[in-house]
Amino acid sequence: MKKMSDELKMRDDRISPRKLSLDDLCKKAILAWGFDAQMDMVIEEMSELTKAILKYRRDPTTSRAMHIAEEFSDVQIMLNQLNVAMRDKYGEVFNNWVLNETSLKLFRLEGMLERHDEK
């Protein structure tokens, strides 16, 4: 447990406030490397998260859980870039599409859980 707290402290020391808003940072990344390259990075980071989860399932250690957190963070950053890129192409309606789909899927999940509880 000592090693984990040392690792967490080390990572906390590297955190500093950002100068750009999240949207501005995402836009700058897309402009710097291009839409296609950043979309490829979304796919790559999701793949790395998948691999980290599979490794954790085989051997659930603190180190592997921390690796999931790292990859999860990478995926979140890339999904933010994807969101910004899609809003640039389709406007704020893209967020409405995402919210509608999320609501639908959560409603469906709730129904599945209710049916599961009835068993």
C-alpha positions as CSV (number, residue, x, y, z in Angstrom):
1,M,0.0,0.0,0.0
2,K,3.0,2.3,0.7
3,K,4.1,2.0,-3.0
4,M,0.7,3.0,-4.3
5,S,0.5,6.1,-2.0
6,D,4.0,7.1,-3.1
7,E,3.0,6.7,-6.8
8,L,-0.2,8.8,-6.2
9,K,1.8,11.5,-4.5
10,M,4.3,11.6,-7.3
11,R,1.5,12.0,-9.9
12,D,-0.2,14.7,-7.8
13,D,3.0,16.8,-7.8
14,R,2.9,16.9,-11.6
15,I,-0.6,18.4,-11.8
16,S,-0.7,22.1,-12.7
17,P,-3.5,24.4,-13.8
18,R,-4.2,24.5,-17.5
19,K,-4.0,27.7,-19.5
20,L,-6.6,26.8,-22.1
21,S,-10.2,25.6,-21.7
22,L,-10.9,22.0,-22.5
23,D,-12.6,22.9,-25.7
24,D,-9.8,25.2,-26.8
25,L,-7.2,22.6,-25.9
26,C,-9.1,20.0,-28.0
27,K,-9.5,22.4,-31.0
28,K,-5.8,23.2,-30.8
29,A,-4.9,19.5,-30.9
30,I,-7.2,18.9,-33.8
31,L,-5.7,21.8,-35.7
32,A,-2.1,20.7,-34.9
33,W,-2.4,17.1,-35.9
34,G,-5.5,17.0,-38.1
35,F,-9.0,15.4,-37.8
36,D,-8.1,12.0,-39.2
37,A,-5.0,11.6,-37.0
38,Q,-6.9,12.5,-33.9
39,M,-9.8,10.1,-34.8
40,D,-7.2,7.4,-35.2
41,M,-5.9,8.3,-31.8
42,V,-9.4,7.9,-30.3
43,I,-9.4,4.3,-31.7
44,E,-5.8,3.6,-30.5
45,E,-6.5,4.9,-26.9
46,M,-9.7,2.8,-26.7
47,S,-7.7,-0.2,-27.7
48,E,-5.1,0.5,-25.1
49,L,-7.9,0.8,-22.4
50,T,-9.3,-2.5,-23.6
51,K,-6.0,-4.2,-23.2
52,A,-5.5,-2.7,-19.8
53,I,-8.9,-4.1,-18.6
54,L,-8.1,-7.5,-20.0
55,K,-4.7,-7.6,-18.2
56,Y,-6.5,-6.5,-14.9
57,R,-9.0,-9.3,-15.3
58,R,-6.2,-11.8,-15.5
59,D,-4.3,-10.4,-12.6
60,P,-6.2,-7.7,-10.6
61,T,-3.3,-5.7,-9.0
62,T,-3.1,-2.1,-7.8
63,S,-0.6,-1.4,-10.5
64,R,-2.9,-2.7,-13.2
65,A,-5.8,-0.7,-11.8
66,M,-3.6,2.4,-12.0
67,H,-2.9,1.5,-15.6
68,I,-6.6,1.3,-16.3
69,A,-6.9,4.8,-14.7
70,E,-4.2,6.1,-17.0
71,E,-5.8,4.6,-20.2
72,F,-9.3,5.7,-19.0
73,S,-7.9,9.3,-18.8
74,D,-6.4,9.1,-22.3
75,V,-9.8,7.8,-23.7
76,Q,-11.7,10.7,-21.9
77,I,-9.3,13.2,-23.4
78,M,-9.7,11.8,-26.9
79,L,-13.5,11.5,-26.6
80,N,-13.5,15.2,-25.7
81,Q,-11.5,15.9,-28.9
82,L,-14.0,13.7,-30.8
83,N,-16.9,15.7,-29.3
84,V,-15.3,19.0,-30.3
85,A,-14.6,17.8,-33.8
86,M,-18.1,16.5,-34.3
87,R,-19.6,19.7,-32.9
88,D,-17.5,21.6,-35.4
89,K,-19.0,19.5,-38.2
90,Y,-22.6,19.2,-37.0
91,G,-23.0,22.0,-34.5
92,E,-24.5,21.7,-31.0
93,V,-27.1,19.2,-32.4
94,F,-24.3,16.6,-32.0
95,N,-24.5,17.0,-28.2
96,N,-28.3,16.6,-28.5
97,W,-27.8,13.4,-30.4
98,V,-25.4,12.2,-27.7
99,L,-27.7,13.2,-24.8
100,N,-30.7,11.5,-26.5
101,E,-28.9,8.3,-27.1
102,T,-27.5,8.3,-23.6
103,S,-31.0,8.8,-22.1
104,L,-32.4,6.0,-24.3
105,K,-29.7,3.6,-23.3
106,L,-29.9,4.5,-19.6
107,F,-33.7,4.0,-19.8
108,R,-33.1,0.6,-21.4
109,L,-30.5,-0.4,-18.8
110,E,-32.9,0.6,-16.0
111,G,-35.6,-1.7,-17.5
112,M,-33.2,-4.5,-17.8
113,L,-32.2,-4.2,-14.2
114,E,-35.8,-4.1,-13.1
115,R,-36.5,-7.3,-15.0
116,H,-33.3,-8.8,-13.5
117,D,-34.5,-7.9,-9.9
118,E,-37.8,-9.6,-10.6
119,K,-36.1,-13.0,-11.1
